[in-house]
Amino acid sequence: LYIKKSYLLKFCRYNLYFMLYSFIGWIWEELFILILDGEFQQRGFLHIPICSIYGFGILMILFLFYKKNYHWLIIFICSAFVTCLMEFLTSWEMEKLFHRIWWDYSGWIFNLQGRISLLTSLAFGIVSVFVVNWIHPLSCEVLDKYFRTEISFKLSLVLFTITIIDFIITTLMFL
């Protein structure tokens, strides 16, 4: 099986972005729940400290808007909608597959079936504007400076392997 080196390097780079944003999402979730409920809870689907929905969501936003010079209001509105749709579909699918609810906004105003809320959608839109315009360019700069090709490849491979193993184990536990 022959894979072009440039495709492999792109995969590694996007995997590192996915892991970074999933980890930041996990930290955000932990802090948010700590402030809201006054206690730590295991957030996310996996056992490792990532919330993969954040990683997928940010990558989707980056594919749509990064380096395309959209006005911040367009990024905000579209990102709020896209992440809201993604959160709704993910919640619905995970509940159907695993018969478990990972998040519930039922007590929040302006929620839809407890799966999404207006407040979180607006927050995702705001965060997306910051990620597209400032956070991701900084992430690219750091990866370019500190993670040369060989290091990026090895780190990405290790993180990808750990994530896949955790995903398989976790999925089997909940099925």
Chimera marker file (.cmm) of the C-alpha trace (Angstrom):
<marker_set name="trace">
<marker id="1" x="0.000" y="0.000" z="0.000" r="1" g="1" b="0" radius="0.5"/>
<marker id="2" x="1.539" y="3.226" z="-1.156" r="1" g="1" b="0" radius="0.5"/>
<marker id="3" x="0.505" y="6.475" z="0.505" r="1" g="1" b="0" radius="0.5"/>
<marker id="4" x="1.982" y="9.730" z="-0.699" r="1" g="1" b="0" radius="0.5"/>
<marker id="5" x="4.223" y="11.224" z="1.951" r="1" g="1" b="0" radius="0.5"/>
<marker id="6" x="2.490" y="14.605" z="1.710" r="1" g="1" b="0" radius="0.5"/>
<marker id="7" x="-0.907" y="13.004" z="2.468" r="1" g="1" b="0" radius="0.5"/>
<marker id="8" x="0.540" y="11.182" z="5.449" r="1" g="1" b="0" radius="0.5"/>
<marker id="9" x="2.070" y="14.382" z="6.783" r="1" g="1" b="0" radius="0.5"/>
<marker id="10" x="-1.237" y="16.223" z="6.328" r="1" g="1" b="0" radius="0.5"/>
<marker id="11" x="-3.044" y="13.444" z="8.166" r="1" g="1" b="0" radius="0.5"/>
<marker id="12" x="-0.516" y="13.668" z="11.010" r="1" g="1" b="0" radius="0.5"/>
<marker id="13" x="-0.878" y="17.440" z="11.186" r="1" g="1" b="0" radius="0.5"/>
<marker id="14" x="-4.683" y="17.303" z="11.265" r="1" g="1" b="0" radius="0.5"/>
<marker id="15" x="-4.561" y="14.519" z="13.827" r="1" g="1" b="0" radius="0.5"/>
<marker id="16" x="-2.428" y="16.738" z="16.065" r="1" g="1" b="0" radius="0.5"/>
<marker id="17" x="-4.908" y="19.604" z="15.607" r="1" g="1" b="0" radius="0.5"/>
<marker id="18" x="-7.758" y="17.221" z="16.422" r="1" g="1" b="0" radius="0.5"/>
<marker id="19" x="-6.007" y="16.057" z="19.588" r="1" g="1" b="0" radius="0.5"/>
<marker id="20" x="-5.116" y="19.610" z="20.639" r="1" g="1" b="0" radius="0.5"/>
<marker id="21" x="-8.640" y="20.961" z="20.207" r="1" g="1" b="0" radius="0.5"/>
<marker id="22" x="-10.196" y="17.842" z="21.744" r="1" g="1" b="0" radius="0.5"/>
<marker id="23" x="-7.947" y="18.262" z="24.780" r="1" g="1" b="0" radius="0.5"/>
<marker id="24" x="-8.760" y="21.983" z="25.067" r="1" g="1" b="0" radius="0.5"/>
<marker id="25" x="-12.452" y="21.042" z="24.792" r="1" g="1" b="0" radius="0.5"/>
<marker id="26" x="-12.015" y="18.520" z="27.597" r="1" g="1" b="0" radius="0.5"/>
<marker id="27" x="-10.376" y="21.165" z="29.812" r="1" g="1" b="0" radius="0.5"/>
<marker id="28" x="-13.200" y="23.579" z="28.974" r="1" g="1" b="0" radius="0.5"/>
<marker id="29" x="-15.824" y="20.952" z="29.866" r="1" g="1" b="0" radius="0.5"/>
<marker id="30" x="-14.094" y="20.056" z="33.136" r="1" g="1" b="0" radius="0.5"/>
<marker id="31" x="-13.830" y="23.690" z="34.214" r="1" g="1" b="0" radius="0.5"/>
<marker id="32" x="-17.372" y="24.493" z="33.105" r="1" g="1" b="0" radius="0.5"/>
<marker id="33" x="-18.874" y="21.585" z="35.045" r="1" g="1" b="0" radius="0.5"/>
<marker id="34" x="-16.666" y="22.347" z="38.057" r="1" g="1" b="0" radius="0.5"/>
<marker id="35" x="-18.006" y="25.907" z="38.109" r="1" g="1" b="0" radius="0.5"/>
<marker id="36" x="-21.595" y="24.834" z="37.377" r="1" g="1" b="0" radius="0.5"/>
<marker id="37" x="-21.838" y="21.789" z="39.692" r="1" g="1" b="0" radius="0.5"/>
<marker id="38" x="-18.911" y="22.332" z="42.041" r="1" g="1" b="0" radius="0.5"/>
<marker id="39" x="-17.342" y="18.959" z="41.232" r="1" g="1" b="0" radius="0.5"/>
<marker id="40" x="-15.145" y="17.246" z="38.675" r="1" g="1" b="0" radius="0.5"/>
<marker id="41" x="-16.829" y="14.796" z="36.326" r="1" g="1" b="0" radius="0.5"/>
<marker id="42" x="-15.425" y="12.608" z="33.585" r="1" g="1" b="0" radius="0.5"/>
<marker id="43" x="-16.432" y="14.503" z="30.481" r="1" g="1" b="0" radius="0.5"/>
<marker id="44" x="-16.395" y="13.081" z="27.003" r="1" g="1" b="0" radius="0.5"/>
<marker id="45" x="-16.957" y="9.649" z="25.578" r="1" g="1" b="0" radius="0.5"/>
<marker id="46" x="-13.417" y="8.317" z="25.859" r="1" g="1" b="0" radius="0.5"/>
<marker id="47" x="-11.293" y="7.579" z="28.911" r="1" g="1" b="0" radius="0.5"/>
<marker id="48" x="-8.354" y="9.671" z="27.749" r="1" g="1" b="0" radius="0.5"/>
<marker id="49" x="-8.633" y="13.400" z="28.500" r="1" g="1" b="0" radius="0.5"/>
<marker id="50" x="-10.244" y="14.568" z="25.282" r="1" g="1" b="0" radius="0.5"/>
<marker id="51" x="-13.743" y="15.524" z="24.159" r="1" g="1" b="0" radius="0.5"/>
<marker id="52" x="-13.625" y="14.447" z="20.545" r="1" g="1" b="0" radius="0.5"/>
<marker id="53" x="-16.745" y="16.387" z="19.574" r="1" g="1" b="0" radius="0.5"/>
<marker id="54" x="-14.697" y="19.562" z="20.067" r="1" g="1" b="0" radius="0.5"/>
<marker id="55" x="-11.888" y="18.241" z="17.879" r="1" g="1" b="0" radius="0.5"/>
<marker id="56" x="-14.289" y="17.262" z="15.093" r="1" g="1" b="0" radius="0.5"/>
<marker id="57" x="-16.234" y="20.505" z="15.439" r="1" g="1" b="0" radius="0.5"/>
<marker id="58" x="-13.168" y="22.730" z="15.251" r="1" g="1" b="0" radius="0.5"/>
<marker id="59" x="-11.744" y="20.793" z="12.291" r="1" g="1" b="0" radius="0.5"/>
<marker id="60" x="-15.070" y="21.168" z="10.484" r="1" g="1" b="0" radius="0.5"/>
<marker id="61" x="-15.071" y="24.925" z="11.161" r="1" g="1" b="0" radius="0.5"/>
<marker id="62" x="-11.458" y="25.212" z="10.010" r="1" g="1" b="0" radius="0.5"/>
<marker id="63" x="-12.211" y="23.358" z="6.764" r="1" g="1" b="0" radius="0.5"/>
<marker id="64" x="-15.112" y="25.728" z="6.150" r="1" g="1" b="0" radius="0.5"/>
<marker id="65" x="-13.553" y="29.063" z="7.134" r="1" g="1" b="0" radius="0.5"/>
<marker id="66" x="-9.795" y="29.022" z="7.723" r="1" g="1" b="0" radius="0.5"/>
<marker id="67" x="-7.804" y="31.215" z="5.295" r="1" g="1" b="0" radius="0.5"/>
<marker id="68" x="-10.942" y="32.184" z="3.370" r="1" g="1" b="0" radius="0.5"/>
<marker id="69" x="-11.316" y="35.774" z="4.624" r="1" g="1" b="0" radius="0.5"/>
<marker id="70" x="-14.928" y="35.563" z="5.733" r="1" g="1" b="0" radius="0.5"/>
<marker id="71" x="-16.301" y="38.358" z="7.871" r="1" g="1" b="0" radius="0.5"/>
<marker id="72" x="-16.339" y="37.442" z="11.562" r="1" g="1" b="0" radius="0.5"/>
<marker id="73" x="-20.150" y="37.678" z="11.667" r="1" g="1" b="0" radius="0.5"/>
<marker id="74" x="-20.493" y="35.060" z="8.899" r="1" g="1" b="0" radius="0.5"/>
<marker id="75" x="-18.059" y="32.779" z="10.760" r="1" g="1" b="0" radius="0.5"/>
<marker id="76" x="-20.020" y="33.319" z="13.981" r="1" g="1" b="0" radius="0.5"/>
<marker id="77" x="-23.475" y="32.614" z="12.530" r="1" g="1" b="0" radius="0.5"/>
<marker id="78" x="-22.456" y="29.659" z="10.365" r="1" g="1" b="0" radius="0.5"/>
<marker id="79" x="-20.287" y="28.128" z="13.086" r="1" g="1" b="0" radius="0.5"/>
<marker id="80" x="-23.065" y="28.433" z="15.660" r="1" g="1" b="0" radius="0.5"/>
<marker id="81" x="-25.426" y="26.668" z="13.253" r="1" g="1" b="0" radius="0.5"/>
<marker id="82" x="-22.964" y="23.972" z="12.144" r="1" g="1" b="0" radius="0.5"/>
<marker id="83" x="-21.804" y="23.113" z="15.670" r="1" g="1" b="0" radius="0.5"/>
<marker id="84" x="-25.383" y="23.196" z="16.930" r="1" g="1" b="0" radius="0.5"/>
<marker id="85" x="-26.425" y="20.728" z="14.228" r="1" g="1" b="0" radius="0.5"/>
<marker id="86" x="-23.406" y="18.547" z="14.942" r="1" g="1" b="0" radius="0.5"/>
<marker id="87" x="-24.115" y="18.549" z="18.688" r="1" g="1" b="0" radius="0.5"/>
<marker id="88" x="-27.782" y="17.666" z="18.126" r="1" g="1" b="0" radius="0.5"/>
<marker id="89" x="-27.018" y="14.790" z="15.723" r="1" g="1" b="0" radius="0.5"/>
<marker id="90" x="-24.181" y="13.466" z="17.909" r="1" g="1" b="0" radius="0.5"/>
<marker id="91" x="-26.383" y="13.518" z="21.007" r="1" g="1" b="0" radius="0.5"/>
<marker id="92" x="-29.212" y="11.750" z="19.207" r="1" g="1" b="0" radius="0.5"/>
<marker id="93" x="-26.951" y="9.099" z="17.648" r="1" g="1" b="0" radius="0.5"/>
<marker id="94" x="-25.042" y="8.378" z="20.870" r="1" g="1" b="0" radius="0.5"/>
<marker id="95" x="-28.288" y="7.993" z="22.801" r="1" g="1" b="0" radius="0.5"/>
<marker id="96" x="-29.669" y="5.582" z="20.190" r="1" g="1" b="0" radius="0.5"/>
<marker id="97" x="-26.456" y="3.537" z="20.028" r="1" g="1" b="0" radius="0.5"/>
<marker id="98" x="-25.512" y="3.431" z="23.694" r="1" g="1" b="0" radius="0.5"/>
<marker id="99" x="-28.799" y="4.137" z="25.519" r="1" g="1" b="0" radius="0.5"/>
<marker id="100" x="-27.065" y="6.826" z="27.551" r="1" g="1" b="0" radius="0.5"/>
<marker id="101" x="-27.186" y="10.609" z="27.627" r="1" g="1" b="0" radius="0.5"/>
<marker id="102" x="-23.822" y="12.391" z="27.701" r="1" g="1" b="0" radius="0.5"/>
<marker id="103" x="-25.180" y="15.928" z="28.106" r="1" g="1" b="0" radius="0.5"/>
<marker id="104" x="-28.554" y="17.392" z="28.903" r="1" g="1" b="0" radius="0.5"/>
<marker id="105" x="-29.598" y="21.029" z="28.565" r="1" g="1" b="0" radius="0.5"/>
<marker id="106" x="-33.203" y="20.370" z="29.633" r="1" g="1" b="0" radius="0.5"/>
<marker id="107" x="-32.947" y="22.826" z="32.510" r="1" g="1" b="0" radius="0.5"/>
<marker id="108" x="-31.576" y="25.571" z="30.296" r="1" g="1" b="0" radius="0.5"/>
<marker id="109" x="-33.725" y="28.176" z="28.581" r="1" g="1" b="0" radius="0.5"/>
<marker id="110" x="-34.022" y="27.923" z="24.800" r="1" g="1" b="0" radius="0.5"/>
<marker id="111" x="-33.038" y="24.255" z="24.531" r="1" g="1" b="0" radius="0.5"/>
<marker id="112" x="-34.217" y="21.683" z="22.005" r="1" g="1" b="0" radius="0.5"/>
<marker id="113" x="-34.945" y="18.266" z="23.500" r="1" g="1" b="0" radius="0.5"/>
<marker id="114" x="-32.138" y="18.893" z="25.987" r="1" g="1" b="0" radius="0.5"/>
<marker id="115" x="-29.653" y="18.132" z="23.195" r="1" g="1" b="0" radius="0.5"/>
<marker id="116" x="-28.713" y="21.699" z="22.269" r="1" g="1" b="0" radius="0.5"/>
<marker id="117" x="-29.230" y="25.136" z="23.713" r="1" g="1" b="0" radius="0.5"/>
<marker id="118" x="-29.097" y="28.635" z="22.344" r="1" g="1" b="0" radius="0.5"/>
<marker id="119" x="-26.500" y="29.684" z="24.916" r="1" g="1" b="0" radius="0.5"/>
<marker id="120" x="-24.026" y="26.922" z="24.035" r="1" g="1" b="0" radius="0.5"/>
<marker id="121" x="-24.583" y="27.482" z="20.320" r="1" g="1" b="0" radius="0.5"/>
<marker id="122" x="-23.754" y="31.171" z="20.739" r="1" g="1" b="0" radius="0.5"/>
<marker id="123" x="-20.666" y="30.242" z="22.775" r="1" g="1" b="0" radius="0.5"/>
<marker id="124" x="-19.527" y="27.823" z="20.037" r="1" g="1" b="0" radius="0.5"/>
<marker id="125" x="-19.998" y="30.599" z="17.468" r="1" g="1" b="0" radius="0.5"/>
<marker id="126" x="-17.889" y="33.032" z="19.516" r="1" g="1" b="0" radius="0.5"/>
<marker id="127" x="-15.166" y="30.437" z="20.138" r="1" g="1" b="0" radius="0.5"/>
<marker id="128" x="-15.102" y="29.582" z="16.432" r="1" g="1" b="0" radius="0.5"/>
<marker id="129" x="-14.383" y="33.209" z="15.505" r="1" g="1" b="0" radius="0.5"/>
<marker id="130" x="-11.451" y="33.214" z="17.936" r="1" g="1" b="0" radius="0.5"/>
<marker id="131" x="-10.172" y="29.839" z="16.726" r="1" g="1" b="0" radius="0.5"/>
<marker id="132" x="-10.313" y="30.750" z="13.026" r="1" g="1" b="0" radius="0.5"/>
<marker id="133" x="-8.758" y="34.192" z="13.442" r="1" g="1" b="0" radius="0.5"/>
<marker id="134" x="-6.252" y="33.817" z="16.298" r="1" g="1" b="0" radius="0.5"/>
<marker id="135" x="-5.968" y="30.430" z="18.005" r="1" g="1" b="0" radius="0.5"/>
<marker id="136" x="-5.468" y="28.231" z="14.951" r="1" g="1" b="0" radius="0.5"/>
<marker id="137" x="-2.870" y="30.487" z="13.310" r="1" g="1" b="0" radius="0.5"/>
<marker id="138" x="-0.959" y="30.349" z="16.614" r="1" g="1" b="0" radius="0.5"/>
<marker id="139" x="-1.346" y="26.539" z="16.728" r="1" g="1" b="0" radius="0.5"/>
<marker id="140" x="0.048" y="26.298" z="13.199" r="1" g="1" b="0" radius="0.5"/>
<marker id="141" x="2.986" y="28.484" z="14.142" r="1" g="1" b="0" radius="0.5"/>
<marker id="142" x="3.805" y="26.388" z="17.232" r="1" g="1" b="0" radius="0.5"/>
<marker id="143" x="3.543" y="23.098" z="15.340" r="1" g="1" b="0" radius="0.5"/>
<marker id="144" x="5.732" y="24.449" z="12.543" r="1" g="1" b="0" radius="0.5"/>
<marker id="145" x="8.337" y="25.665" z="15.001" r="1" g="1" b="0" radius="0.5"/>
<marker id="146" x="8.495" y="22.856" z="17.568" r="1" g="1" b="0" radius="0.5"/>
<marker id="147" x="7.238" y="19.746" z="15.800" r="1" g="1" b="0" radius="0.5"/>
<marker id="148" x="9.375" y="18.884" z="12.863" r="1" g="1" b="0" radius="0.5"/>
<marker id="149" x="8.205" y="16.200" z="10.460" r="1" g="1" b="0" radius="0.5"/>
<marker id="150" x="9.620" y="13.151" z="12.257" r="1" g="1" b="0" radius="0.5"/>
<marker id="151" x="8.488" y="14.278" z="15.703" r="1" g="1" b="0" radius="0.5"/>
<marker id="152" x="5.021" y="15.200" z="14.405" r="1" g="1" b="0" radius="0.5"/>
<marker id="153" x="4.692" y="11.860" z="12.676" r="1" g="1" b="0" radius="0.5"/>
<marker id="154" x="5.685" y="9.833" z="15.750" r="1" g="1" b="0" radius="0.5"/>
<marker id="155" x="3.578" y="11.876" z="18.174" r="1" g="1" b="0" radius="0.5"/>
<marker id="156" x="0.593" y="11.722" z="15.849" r="1" g="1" b="0" radius="0.5"/>
<marker id="157" x="0.950" y="7.967" z="15.416" r="1" g="1" b="0" radius="0.5"/>
<marker id="158" x="1.143" y="7.377" z="19.174" r="1" g="1" b="0" radius="0.5"/>
<marker id="159" x="-1.841" y="9.634" z="19.921" r="1" g="1" b="0" radius="0.5"/>
<marker id="160" x="-3.880" y="8.156" z="17.076" r="1" g="1" b="0" radius="0.5"/>
<marker id="161" x="-3.174" y="4.600" z="18.259" r="1" g="1" b="0" radius="0.5"/>
<marker id="162" x="-4.085" y="5.417" z="21.866" r="1" g="1" b="0" radius="0.5"/>
<marker id="163" x="-7.297" y="7.126" z="20.728" r="1" g="1" b="0" radius="0.5"/>
<marker id="164" x="-8.366" y="4.234" z="18.494" r="1" g="1" b="0" radius="0.5"/>
<marker id="165" x="-7.693" y="1.669" z="21.238" r="1" g="1" b="0" radius="0.5"/>
<marker id="166" x="-9.631" y="3.780" z="23.749" r="1" g="1" b="0" radius="0.5"/>
<marker id="167" x="-12.479" y="4.221" z="21.240" r="1" g="1" b="0" radius="0.5"/>
<marker id="168" x="-12.758" y="0.464" z="20.670" r="1" g="1" b="0" radius="0.5"/>
<marker id="169" x="-12.625" y="-0.372" z="24.381" r="1" g="1" b="0" radius="0.5"/>
<marker id="170" x="-15.113" y="2.362" z="25.307" r="1" g="1" b="0" radius="0.5"/>
<marker id="171" x="-17.506" y="1.436" z="22.518" r="1" g="1" b="0" radius="0.5"/>
<marker id="172" x="-17.470" y="-2.221" z="23.559" r="1" g="1" b="0" radius="0.5"/>
<marker id="173" x="-18.093" y="-1.207" z="27.189" r="1" g="1" b="0" radius="0.5"/>
<marker id="174" x="-21.195" y="0.813" z="26.309" r="1" g="1" b="0" radius="0.5"/>
<marker id="175" x="-22.725" y="-1.529" z="23.711" r="1" g="1" b="0" radius="0.5"/>
<link id1="1" id2="2" r="1" g="1" b="0" radius="0.2"/>
<link id1="2" id2="3" r="1" g="1" b="0" radius="0.2"/>
<link id1="3" id2="4" r="1" g="1" b="0" radius="0.2"/>
<link id1="4" id2="5" r="1" g="1" b="0" radius="0.2"/>
<link id1="5" id2="6" r="1" g="1" b="0" radius="0.2"/>
<link id1="6" id2="7" r="1" g="1" b="0" radius="0.2"/>
<link id1="7" id2="8" r="1" g="1" b="0" radius="0.2"/>
<link id1="8" id2="9" r="1" g="1" b="0" radius="0.2"/>
<link id1="9" id2="10" r="1" g="1" b="0" radius="0.2"/>
<link id1="10" id2="11" r="1" g="1" b="0" radius="0.2"/>
<link id1="11" id2="12" r="1" g="1" b="0" radius="0.2"/>
<link id1="12" id2="13" r="1" g="1" b="0" radius="0.2"/>
<link id1="13" id2="14" r="1" g="1" b="0" radius="0.2"/>
<link id1="14" id2="15" r="1" g="1" b="0" radius="0.2"/>
<link id1="15" id2="16" r="1" g="1" b="0" radius="0.2"/>
<link id1="16" id2="17" r="1" g="1" b="0" radius="0.2"/>
<link id1="17" id2="18" r="1" g="1" b="0" radius="0.2"/>
<link id1="18" id2="19" r="1" g="1" b="0" radius="0.2"/>
<link id1="19" id2="20" r="1" g="1" b="0" radius="0.2"/>
<link id1="20" id2="21" r="1" g="1" b="0" radius="0.2"/>
<link id1="21" id2="22" r="1" g="1" b="0" radius="0.2"/>
<link id1="22" id2="23" r="1" g="1" b="0" radius="0.2"/>
<link id1="23" id2="24" r="1" g="1" b="0" radius="0.2"/>
<link id1="24" id2="25" r="1" g="1" b="0" radius="0.2"/>
<link id1="25" id2="26" r="1" g="1" b="0" radius="0.2"/>
<link id1="26" id2="27" r="1" g="1" b="0" radius="0.2"/>
<link id1="27" id2="28" r="1" g="1" b="0" radius="0.2"/>
<link id1="28" id2="29" r="1" g="1" b="0" radius="0.2"/>
<link id1="29" id2="30" r="1" g="1" b="0" radius="0.2"/>
<link id1="30" id2="31" r="1" g="1" b="0" radius="0.2"/>
<link id1="31" id2="32" r="1" g="1" b="0" radius="0.2"/>
<link id1="32" id2="33" r="1" g="1" b="0" radius="0.2"/>
<link id1="33" id2="34" r="1" g="1" b="0" radius="0.2"/>
<link id1="34" id2="35" r="1" g="1" b="0" radius="0.2"/>
<link id1="35" id2="36" r="1" g="1" b="0" radius="0.2"/>
<link id1="36" id2="37" r="1" g="1" b="0" radius="0.2"/>
<link id1="37" id2="38" r="1" g="1" b="0" radius="0.2"/>
<link id1="38" id2="39" r="1" g="1" b="0" radius="0.2"/>
<link id1="39" id2="40" r="1" g="1" b="0" radius="0.2"/>
<link id1="40" id2="41" r="1" g="1" b="0" radius="0.2"/>
<link id1="41" id2="42" r="1" g="1" b="0" radius="0.2"/>
<link id1="42" id2="43" r="1" g="1" b="0" radius="0.2"/>
<link id1="43" id2="44" r="1" g="1" b="0" radius="0.2"/>
<link id1="44" id2="45" r="1" g="1" b="0" radius="0.2"/>
<link id1="45" id2="46" r="1" g="1" b="0" radius="0.2"/>
<link id1="46" id2="47" r="1" g="1" b="0" radius="0.2"/>
<link id1="47" id2="48" r="1" g="1" b="0" radius="0.2"/>
<link id1="48" id2="49" r="1" g="1" b="0" radius="0.2"/>
<link id1="49" id2="50" r="1" g="1" b="0" radius="0.2"/>
<link id1="50" id2="51" r="1" g="1" b="0" radius="0.2"/>
<link id1="51" id2="52" r="1" g="1" b="0" radius="0.2"/>
<link id1="52" id2="53" r="1" g="1" b="0" radius="0.2"/>
<link id1="53" id2="54" r="1" g="1" b="0" radius="0.2"/>
<link id1="54" id2="55" r="1" g="1" b="0" radius="0.2"/>
<link id1="55" id2="56" r="1" g="1" b="0" radius="0.2"/>
<link id1="56" id2="57" r="1" g="1" b="0" radius="0.2"/>
<link id1="57" id2="58" r="1" g="1" b="0" radius="0.2"/>
<link id1="58" id2="59" r="1" g="1" b="0" radius="0.2"/>
<link id1="59" id2="60" r="1" g="1" b="0" radius="0.2"/>
<link id1="60" id2="61" r="1" g="1" b="0" radius="0.2"/>
<link id1="61" id2="62" r="1" g="1" b="0" radius="0.2"/>
<link id1="62" id2="63" r="1" g="1" b="0" radius="0.2"/>
<link id1="63" id2="64" r="1" g="1" b="0" radius="0.2"/>
<link id1="64" id2="65" r="1" g="1" b="0" radius="0.2"/>
<link id1="65" id2="66" r="1" g="1" b="0" radius="0.2"/>
<link id1="66" id2="67" r="1" g="1" b="0" radius="0.2"/>
<link id1="67" id2="68" r="1" g="1" b="0" radius="0.2"/>
<link id1="68" id2="69" r="1" g="1" b="0" radius="0.2"/>
<link id1="69" id2="70" r="1" g="1" b="0" radius="0.2"/>
<link id1="70" id2="71" r="1" g="1" b="0" radius="0.2"/>
<link id1="71" id2="72" r="1" g="1" b="0" radius="0.2"/>
<link id1="72" id2="73" r="1" g="1" b="0" radius="0.2"/>
<link id1="73" id2="74" r="1" g="1" b="0" radius="0.2"/>
<link id1="74" id2="75" r="1" g="1" b="0" radius="0.2"/>
<link id1="75" id2="76" r="1" g="1" b="0" radius="0.2"/>
<link id1="76" id2="77" r="1" g="1" b="0" radius="0.2"/>
<link id1="77" id2="78" r="1" g="1" b="0" radius="0.2"/>
<link id1="78" id2="79" r="1" g="1" b="0" radius="0.2"/>
<link id1="79" id2="80" r="1" g="1" b="0" radius="0.2"/>
<link id1="80" id2="81" r="1" g="1" b="0" radius="0.2"/>
<link id1="81" id2="82" r="1" g="1" b="0" radius="0.2"/>
<link id1="82" id2="83" r="1" g="1" b="0" radius="0.2"/>
<link id1="83" id2="84" r="1" g="1" b="0" radius="0.2"/>
<link id1="84" id2="85" r="1" g="1" b="0" radius="0.2"/>
<link id1="85" id2="86" r="1" g="1" b="0" radius="0.2"/>
<link id1="86" id2="87" r="1" g="1" b="0" radius="0.2"/>
<link id1="87" id2="88" r="1" g="1" b="0" radius="0.2"/>
<link id1="88" id2="89" r="1" g="1" b="0" radius="0.2"/>
<link id1="89" id2="90" r="1" g="1" b="0" radius="0.2"/>
<link id1="90" id2="91" r="1" g="1" b="0" radius="0.2"/>
<link id1="91" id2="92" r="1" g="1" b="0" radius="0.2"/>
<link id1="92" id2="93" r="1" g="1" b="0" radius="0.2"/>
<link id1="93" id2="94" r="1" g="1" b="0" radius="0.2"/>
<link id1="94" id2="95" r="1" g="1" b="0" radius="0.2"/>
<link id1="95" id2="96" r="1" g="1" b="0" radius="0.2"/>
<link id1="96" id2="97" r="1" g="1" b="0" radius="0.2"/>
<link id1="97" id2="98" r="1" g="1" b="0" radius="0.2"/>
<link id1="98" id2="99" r="1" g="1" b="0" radius="0.2"/>
<link id1="99" id2="100" r="1" g="1" b="0" radius="0.2"/>
<link id1="100" id2="101" r="1" g="1" b="0" radius="0.2"/>
<link id1="101" id2="102" r="1" g="1" b="0" radius="0.2"/>
<link id1="102" id2="103" r="1" g="1" b="0" radius="0.2"/>
<link id1="103" id2="104" r="1" g="1" b="0" radius="0.2"/>
<link id1="104" id2="105" r="1" g="1" b="0" radius="0.2"/>
<link id1="105" id2="106" r="1" g="1" b="0" radius="0.2"/>
<link id1="106" id2="107" r="1" g="1" b="0" radius="0.2"/>
<link id1="107" id2="108" r="1" g="1" b="0" radius="0.2"/>
<link id1="108" id2="109" r="1" g="1" b="0" radius="0.2"/>
<link id1="109" id2="110" r="1" g="1" b="0" radius="0.2"/>
<link id1="110" id2="111" r="1" g="1" b="0" radius="0.2"/>
<link id1="111" id2="112" r="1" g="1" b="0" radius="0.2"/>
<link id1="112" id2="113" r="1" g="1" b="0" radius="0.2"/>
<link id1="113" id2="114" r="1" g="1" b="0" radius="0.2"/>
<link id1="114" id2="115" r="1" g="1" b="0" radius="0.2"/>
<link id1="115" id2="116" r="1" g="1" b="0" radius="0.2"/>
<link id1="116" id2="117" r="1" g="1" b="0" radius="0.2"/>
<link id1="117" id2="118" r="1" g="1" b="0" radius="0.2"/>
<link id1="118" id2="119" r="1" g="1" b="0" radius="0.2"/>
<link id1="119" id2="120" r="1" g="1" b="0" radius="0.2"/>
<link id1="120" id2="121" r="1" g="1" b="0" radius="0.2"/>
<link id1="121" id2="122" r="1" g="1" b="0" radius="0.2"/>
<link id1="122" id2="123" r="1" g="1" b="0" radius="0.2"/>
<link id1="123" id2="124" r="1" g="1" b="0" radius="0.2"/>
<link id1="124" id2="125" r="1" g="1" b="0" radius="0.2"/>
<link id1="125" id2="126" r="1" g="1" b="0" radius="0.2"/>
<link id1="126" id2="127" r="1" g="1" b="0" radius="0.2"/>
<link id1="127" id2="128" r="1" g="1" b="0" radius="0.2"/>
<link id1="128" id2="129" r="1" g="1" b="0" radius="0.2"/>
<link id1="129" id2="130" r="1" g="1" b="0" radius="0.2"/>
<link id1="130" id2="131" r="1" g="1" b="0" radius="0.2"/>
<link id1="131" id2="132" r="1" g="1" b="0" radius="0.2"/>
<link id1="132" id2="133" r="1" g="1" b="0" radius="0.2"/>
<link id1="133" id2="134" r="1" g="1" b="0" radius="0.2"/>
<link id1="134" id2="135" r="1" g="1" b="0" radius="0.2"/>
<link id1="135" id2="136" r="1" g="1" b="0" radius="0.2"/>
<link id1="136" id2="137" r="1" g="1" b="0" radius="0.2"/>
<link id1="137" id2="138" r="1" g="1" b="0" radius="0.2"/>
<link id1="138" id2="139" r="1" g="1" b="0" radius="0.2"/>
<link id1="139" id2="140" r="1" g="1" b="0" radius="0.2"/>
<link id1="140" id2="141" r="1" g="1" b="0" radius="0.2"/>
<link id1="141" id2="142" r="1" g="1" b="0" radius="0.2"/>
<link id1="142" id2="143" r="1" g="1" b="0" radius="0.2"/>
<link id1="143" id2="144" r="1" g="1" b="0" radius="0.2"/>
<link id1="144" id2="145" r="1" g="1" b="0" radius="0.2"/>
<link id1="145" id2="146" r="1" g="1" b="0" radius="0.2"/>
<link id1="146" id2="147" r="1" g="1" b="0" radius="0.2"/>
<link id1="147" id2="148" r="1" g="1" b="0" radius="0.2"/>
<link id1="148" id2="149" r="1" g="1" b="0" radius="0.2"/>
<link id1="149" id2="150" r="1" g="1" b="0" radius="0.2"/>
<link id1="150" id2="151" r="1" g="1" b="0" radius="0.2"/>
<link id1="151" id2="152" r="1" g="1" b="0" radius="0.2"/>
<link id1="152" id2="153" r="1" g="1" b="0" radius="0.2"/>
<link id1="153" id2="154" r="1" g="1" b="0" radius="0.2"/>
<link id1="154" id2="155" r="1" g="1" b="0" radius="0.2"/>
<link id1="155" id2="156" r="1" g="1" b="0" radius="0.2"/>
<link id1="156" id2="157" r="1" g="1" b="0" radius="0.2"/>
<link id1="157" id2="158" r="1" g="1" b="0" radius="0.2"/>
<link id1="158" id2="159" r="1" g="1" b="0" radius="0.2"/>
<link id1="159" id2="160" r="1" g="1" b="0" radius="0.2"/>
<link id1="160" id2="161" r="1" g="1" b="0" radius="0.2"/>
<link id1="161" id2="162" r="1" g="1" b="0" radius="0.2"/>
<link id1="162" id2="163" r="1" g="1" b="0" radius="0.2"/>
<link id1="163" id2="164" r="1" g="1" b="0" radius="0.2"/>
<link id1="164" id2="165" r="1" g="1" b="0" radius="0.2"/>
<link id1="165" id2="166" r="1" g="1" b="0" radius="0.2"/>
<link id1="166" id2="167" r="1" g="1" b="0" radius="0.2"/>
<link id1="167" id2="168" r="1" g="1" b="0" radius="0.2"/>
<link id1="168" id2="169" r="1" g="1" b="0" radius="0.2"/>
<link id1="169" id2="170" r="1" g="1" b="0" radius="0.2"/>
<link id1="170" id2="171" r="1" g="1" b="0" radius="0.2"/>
<link id1="171" id2="172" r="1" g="1" b="0" radius="0.2"/>
<link id1="172" id2="173" r="1" g="1" b="0" radius="0.2"/>
<link id1="173" id2="174" r="1" g="1" b="0" radius="0.2"/>
<link id1="174" id2="175" r="1" g="1" b="0" radius="0.2"/>
</marker_set>
